[in-house]
């Protein structure tokens, strides 16, 4: 008989991904589900530093499918969990200043519309009508999807954690997993918080630290931690009532409304991978300047907070989902490359089905298998913010 320290499913990582997987598992009566989070609070890793974007504007069909499923769940999150996700569907606006980018985005928009995403290719003048005050003299076009929007990452964690607890899941905080070994029955023995546990299934939902968790079992999980930085502003008297999450594609700067002000961020493409989460004021000053060139009234704003978090970046900027070849009960939910929060509902559903039904039936996650890297297959995601 299983002992006190036995879990049918053990989940490493208590961010939005781990919480979603736990919530979906308890709904499917998966037995004893235990989440192990090394920090003292849930969702304090990458989830806490997520910008909150939710979009259909991806370049691969598999990612659009994850977004469509997740968007429906986030839209009804209060009814499902009791917590409001604050989902504002004010759109995503990609501003393009090169003919090559306009061509690529236009071609992608055809595919997105075929998948049911109402993406429009618009002129710079139309973009300015959507976001008055932007500089358009160097733009050649833009894309816009009115179904896209922004949700609150912490709300998703809180909602899924509450749903998981109500279903009997245990959420253990300050409990780092330090060793893992396979058992003869196909499960795993591991140490968490200094205590030895056993489980039938082990889920890696450790975000940027997924590679370290995989290494405990000798599994290469190709995820690199990459710093992403942003700042928030004090409330702005001139902030519009509604504003799409706007991406200045030429510079990479993104901005959206946040607590009466704005959240503005970017990442340094030349920064090597690492676990630093210390904001760089000099770098963020450059982000400020780029944002002000596109939206001049940003010059009038005052910085409120400086923030830095980690993306978990895979080689093709797509998620890594499903069982590990040779270790079929070691399941990966990693590598989201900046779109993990918005895909957490779909991934929770898919991974719960892998564990309870033997495969993901609601969503086809074949394209996200870790085996694609050994085969040299897979299609890189092009719209990475």
Buried (B, 14 or more C-beta within 10 A) or exposed (E): EEEEBBBBBBBBBBBBBBBBBBBBBBBBEBBBBBBBBBBEEBBBBBBBBBBBBBBBBBBBBBBBBBBBBBBEBBBEBBEBBEBBBBBBBBBBBBBBBBEEBBEBBBEBBEBBBEBEBBBBBBEBEBBBEBBEEBBBEEBBBBBBBBBBBBBBBBBBBBBBBBBBBEBEBEBBBEBBBEEBEBEEEEBBBBBBBEEEBBBBBBBBBBBBBBBBBBEBBEBEBBBBBBBBBBBBBEEBEEBEEEBBBBBBBBBBBBBBBBEEBBBBBBBBEEBEBEEEBEBBEEBBEBBBEBBBBBBEBBEEBEBBBBBBBBBBBBBBBBBBBBBBEEBEBBBBBBBBBBBBBBBBBBBBBBBBBBBBEEEBEEBEBEBBBBBBBEEEEBBEBEBBB
